Amino acid sequence: MAKENNLIVAPQLGFVLGKIESTSGTAESLAIGDALFASEVSWSFDRENLARTPLSPERPGVMSAPGAAIVSYSVSSEFSAPTISDSGDVPHNDVLLRAGGFQSTFDDTADAFVYVLTSSNHKSASFEIYEFEAVGTKANKTALRGARHGWSIDCTAGEIALLSCTGLGLGASTLANTYVTSTPASKTAVFYIDKPFVCDGGHVEIVDLSDNSIYGGGSVGSPSDNYLVLGLTLDSGWTADAQRGLSADGASGRVRLTSGGPVTGTLQFETVQLASTDGAFDPYALRDNSTPLEVRVKFTHNTSDHLCFNFYCQIVGVDRSDDAGRSTWTCAVELRYPEALGGDPAVGQSPEQKFDYAASQGLFVDVTPDDVGVLAITYYSG
């Protein structure tokens, strides 16, 4: 008969600590206050096996040798933030956004955090993953440093807005300390009580840049919603690559983000017959004319806390289907560089252009980030 064993490690008993590194690859000291609201956490401590097969009178092969080591991981986190009144009210997935290629700016005047996706100068993070046994006094600990990841964003109507990350990290500076069993650990991790952003009750605006009109009717900041947007997804296109070096313990010297192409995404919305005066939308014509569009998505909770996504894109594919008794379009999009002030140079022309942030441009708040990029995520209160 099997014995009761309270030392079995339970998959949902644990927590993840994380912090952005001051020096990339140098592990930060983590404490229980650095706990992340993390779900669907998985990891793997991988090491190459170097076979040795000398000539032998019997079957060839002797003891193999350990080669390059790396830690892979994946984690999901909801979009949520405290009510922002100063620079200390950091959004709860700040670490995951910044380790995924976003630069963060705090606008003191607007009480807003702005994250702009940039192509270089990426931050890295230190993580510690704790997995408890049933008694809850000890845990297995996995330590990563220099971690970076690609990501995807899912905003489906009626669901929580989610950020999902998949990446690589270096093991502990002393490689043997990457995975440590039976580590005494406290279960006192405290998570925030702020509500996550649910994808409902928001503004969704797809803007014709030629005249700043809104497809579906209405005006900037006040769309008519003559058709409903079912969902938005975005994918970074980042690949986390381990770069090797002779001086690195475990041969993996750093993790860098590389891109195989533009940020991609999908927009799904109802097929509705509208007159041109009501914001008629023809995705085929927009695709065939390579028309640049601006997309503005804003969610609100607690009546005053806001989450906004802003980007310029081009429709590259159109798929027709149906959902709940209605015809729908799902448009594949690729994100393009934003327009400069006044639209010269044009959208997609120059990688040195910055977002033109102003209330009239759909961010719903005046902020002036210094970062160049193709996607902006803004948290603000007010």
Secondary structure, DSSP 8 states (H G I E B T S, - for coil): -----TTSEEEEEEEEEEEE-SSTTS-----GGGEE--EEEEEEEEEEEEEE----SSS--EEEEEEEEEEEEEEEEE-B----SSTT---TTHHHHHTTTEEEEEETTTTEEEEEE-SSS---EEEEEEEEETTSSEEEEEEEEEEEEEEEEEEETTSB-EEEEEEEEE--SSGGGSEEEEEE-----------B-BS-S-EEEEEETTTTEETTSEETTEE--SS-EEEEEEE--EEEEEEE-TTSTTSEEEEEEEESS--EEEEEEE-----GGGT---HHHHHHTT-EEEEEEEEEETTTEEEEEEEEEEEEEEEEEEETTEEEEEEEEEEE----GGG-S-TTT-TT-B----GGGTTSS------B-SEEEEEEE-
